[in-house]
Amino acid sequence: MSQSAIASVPTVSIYGIQFSKLNMQDTVQYLTQRVEQGITTQVITGNPIMVMTGLENPDFHRVMCGADLVVPDGTGVVWAASHIGEPVTERVAGFDMMHKLLEVGQSRRWRVFLLGSSQEVIERTANKLQEQFPGIIIAGYRNGFFGPDDDASIIQQIRESSPDLLFVARGVDTQEPWIAQHKEQLSVPVMMGVGGSFDIIAGVLKRAPRIFQKLRLEWLYRLLQQPSRFRRMFILPKFVVKVMRDKENVRKHRPTT
C-alpha cells in the first residue's frame, strides 16, 4: 500500500467497536504518517477481554469506540472477525507494533515518553530501549503510581517533553480511559496503551516463545507466568461462546447505557 493510499482505515465492527483491517506493515505506515503530520492519535490494542469489559461497562465501551485506531491484538478478535465473515488481514500485536514504531523513529529522531509501571521497571525500560534504538530520544518517563490529583503535573511534564510517541502501561482498565480523557491536552501524535510490555522489556517477565505465538497460545504462557490471571482468562471462552451465539448481531450490538 502506497503512503498516500492510507487515507482511511478499513474496519470491521465487533459489538460496535471498529477494528482495523490493516496488516502490521500498513498500520505502522499509517501511524508514521500521523506522527509526521502531527495528528493526535489514540491507538488501542484490542483483545476479547477489552471487548467483554466494554459490553459490561458502557463508559469503557465509549472509550474503545472513541479511539482513533483499534488494532486486533488478541487472536480471539482475529477469529471473531473471520467468524462473522469480515476477516482482518492479520493479528497486529501491540508489543511488536511498539518496537516497529521505535525502529521507524530511529532515523527520524522521534521523541518518546514512557508512563507507567514501577520506578525500577520504567528506568530499566528506558535504558533498554535507548540501547536497542539509539536513534530515538527518550524525552521523559514516569512511573504509573499516581492519582487524579497528579494528572495536571504529569500532562504538563509530557507536553514539555514534546514526544512523538507516548506509551502508557497502567493496566487496561486505567490506561485506555486515562489517555482518552486527556488526549486533547496531551496532544501527542501517537498515544498507545502497552499493558505489560514494560515488564517484558525490563526483563521482569518473559514474552511467550515463538511456538506459543504461532499456536496462538501466548495467553497460556502468560497465565503460567502469572497464575493470578486465572480468573481473568475465563473471559476468553465466554467471548467465543457469545460471538457464536450472537451471530449477525456481533456487528451491530452496543451496550445499553
N, C-alpha and C positions, 0 to 999 in steps of 0.2 A: 504494500500500500504506500503510495507516494505521500510525501509530507503534507502536500496541500489537500490531500484527499480526506483527511480525518476532520471534516467539518462538523460532523455529528456522530455520536456513538450508537451503533445498532444495539438494541437491548431486548431482553425477554422479561416479562413481568411474572414474578413469583410472589403471590399474595400481595400484589400492589407495589413490590419493590423492584425497581428496574435494574436488572443485572446486565452488565456489559457483555457483548458477544465478541469483543476484540480479543485476539490472542496476546501473549505476553509481549512480543516484539512491537505490535501496533499500540498496545497500552502504554508502553514506555515512550514510544514516539509521540503519542498524543499528549502525555504529561510533560514531555520535553518541550513541546510547543507551548503548553500552558505556562511553563516557567519562563520561557523566552519572551512570551507576550505579557507576563506579569499578571495573569488572570488567577484570582483567588479560587482555589480548588480543594474541596474536601473529598478525600478518597476513603472509601470503606471497603475493607477486605471481608466480604460477606460469607457466612457459613450457616449451616442449618440451625445451630444454637441461637444465632442472632436473629434469624427469621422467626423461630419459635418464640423468642423473647419479645419480638415485635408484635406477634399475634396476641400475646398476653398483656402487653404494655403499649397502649396507643401512643404515648409520648416517645417511646423508643422507636416505634414504627415510623413516626413522623420524622425522626432524625435520619432513619435509613432512607426514607423517601426523599428527604431534603438534600442528601449528599449529591455532589456534582458527578461522582463516578462511584459505582459499586461493582467491584470485580468479583468473579466467582472463585473465592479462595477454597471453600470446602468442597470435597469431592461429592458430598451429598447434594449440593446445589447443581453441580455439573450433571449428576444423574437426574435430578428433578427436571431440569431444562430439557433433557433428552426425552424423558418420560412423557412430557406434555407436547412433544413434537416441535420444540423450538430450541434445538441444541446450541450451546455456546461452543466456541472454537476449541477451547481447552481450559483447564484449570489455570488460574493466574494466582499463584501463591504469593502472599504478601511479603514473606521473608525474602524470596527470590527477587520480587519486584523492587523492594527497598535496595538491594545490592546492585541491581541493574541500573537504577536511577543514580546511585552513587558512582557507578562506573562511568555513566554518561557525564556526570557532573565534574569528573576529574579534569577533562580538557577545557571545561567551561569555567573552572574555578568557582563552582557553586558553593554557597554558604549553607551550612546545616546546623539546625538546633535540635538537641535531644532532650526530651522531657519525660521523666517517669522513672520507675523502679527505685531501688535503694541508692544511697550516695556511693557506696562501694561499686555497685554494678554499673551505675551511669558513668563513673570515672573510668572504669575498665573498658566500657563500651566505647567511650570517646577515644581512648588511647588506641584500642584495637582498630577502630575504623580509620583513624588517622594514619596508622601504619599500613593498613590494607589499601587505602585510597589516598595516597599522599597529595594528590592534586586538589582534593576538596578542602574546604576551610571549615573546621568545627567552630562555628561562630559563638556557640554557647551551649551549656547543658545545665539541667537542674533535676533533682530527684522528684519523685512523684508524691511525696508526703506533704500535701498542702490542702487547705480547705478554701471555701468561697472567699474568706477574708483576704486571702493571699492572691486571688485572681488578678487584681488590678496591677500589682507589682510584677507579677510573672508576665502578664501581657506586655507591660512596658519593657521588661527585660528582653523579651522576644523581639518586639518591634525595633528596639535599639540595635539589636544584633543583625537586623535586615537579612534574615535567612531566605534562601530559595526553597528549602525543604525543611519541614517540621515533622519529626517523628515522635509520636506520643505513646508511651507504654504505661497505662494505668489500669488495665482491665477493661473488658468490653463494656460493662455497664457504666463505666466512668469516662473512658477516653473519647468515645464517639460523641456522647452528649456534650462533653466539655468543648470539643472542637467546634461542634455545631453552634453552641451558644455564643462562642467568642470569635468565630471565623472572620467576621467582618472587621472587628477590631484588630485581630492578629494580622490580617491582610498578607498572608504568606501564599506564594503561588501554589505550592503543593503541601497539604497537611494530611497526615495519614496516621491512624492508629496501628500500632505494630505488636500489640499483645505481649507475648513472652519473648520477642526477638532479642531484646537487650540481654536477657538471661543466657540465651544461646551464644550470642556474640561474646559476652563476657566469660563464657565457659562454665557458668553455673549449671546449665542444662545442656544436654547434647541433642542435636537435631536427629531425627529418625534417619537410619541408614537408607541408601538408595533403594534397597529391596523393599523396605516398608513403604517408601514413597511410590514406587512403581505399582505395588499391590494396593495402593490407596489405604494403607493402614497406619498412617502417621498418628492418627488419633489413638491407636492401640499402644504404640511406642511411648507416646506422651503419658498415657494412663499408667504404663508400667513404671515410668519415672516419677509420676505424681499420683499415687493411689487416691489422694484426696479428691481427685476429679471424677471419681467413680460415679457418684450420683448425677453429676452434670452430663455424663456420657449417655445416660438413659434417654436423653432428649433426642439423640440421633435416630434410634429405631422408631421413636414416636413421630419424628418428622417424615420418615419413609412411609409409615402406615398412613399418616394424614394425607400426604400427596397422592398415594394410591387410592384412597377413599374419595378425595375431593375431585379427582379427575379434571374436568374442564374448569372448575371453579378456582383452581390454583392460579390461573391467570387473572382472575377478577377480584378475588376476595381481599377485603381490607378490614382490619379490626374495627369494631364499633367503639365510639367514644363514650 
